[in-house]
Amino acid sequence: MNAVFSKELTNLFSEIVRENKTEPEWAEIEADDWFQRDNIIGGFDATENEFTFSIFVDEIEYWLQISLKDIAKYMSGEIIFADIRKAE
């Protein structure tokens, strides 16, 4: 399913970009709950080499996996949608 990025997620992506870390640097501090917001919990997963997030919309949990490269593309306006899936 495609979903438009929320302001909450956009702010989180801005924070990730401001950290100015490489994928190997994120992997060193891997934590699946590094970021905790009202409707989003997640962090960098070194096995997947991507950020993984649980996003809650109307009390339904969805999962998002996104690479550091795609976060940069989103921030530059190249990407406007995310592929999310309902949590299993």
N, C-alpha and C positions, 0 to 999 in steps of 0.2 A: 504494500500500500504506500502511496506517496503522501507525504504530509508537508505542509508549509512549516518552515522553521519558526518557532515561537520567539518572542522577545526574550524570554527567559533563557532559551537555548542560544540565541544570538549573543547575549551577554556572557554566557559561559564560554562560547567560542572565542570571544574577544579576550577573555581572561587567559585562555589557552595560548592564543597567539602572543599576547604580552609576555608570557613566560619565556618565549623565544628558545624553547628546548627542541632538540632533535629527537627523532624516534628512539635512538639508543639511550638518550638521556631520560626520556619518559619511561622507557623500559626499566631503567635502574631504580626508579621510584614507583614502580607499578603498584597500583592500589585500585580495587574495583569500586571504592567508595570515596575517592579523593575529592570529588565534587558532590556537594549535597545542597540542593535547592528545594524550594517548595514542592515542585512537581518533577524534579529530575535528580537521579542519583547515578553516579558512574565514575569512570576513570579510565586509565590506559591499561590495556591487556597486552602484555608482552608476547603471549602465545599467538594471539590474533594480529598483533602489531597494529592495533587500531584502538580508538576510544570506543568504549561500550557504555551505553546509557540505558537505564530504565526510565521511561517517560510516562507519567500518569496523566490521563485525560479522562475526566468524568469518572474517576476511580477505576479506570481500566488501564492495565499496565501494557505498554508497548516497548519493544526493544529497538535500539538504534546502534548500529556499528558504523563508524566513520573514521577514515584515515586522517592523519595530520594534513596530508596534501589536499584532501577534499574539504577540510575545514578552511584552509587557505583559499580554495576556489570559492567557497561560499562567501567568505568575507570580502572577496574581490567582486562578487556579483555574478560569477560564472555559473554557480549552482544556486537554485532557489527552492528545490524540493529535496526531501530526504526519503529514502526507502526505510520504512519502519514495518515491524511485524508485531502482531499481538503476542504477548508473552505466553509461553507454553507451560 
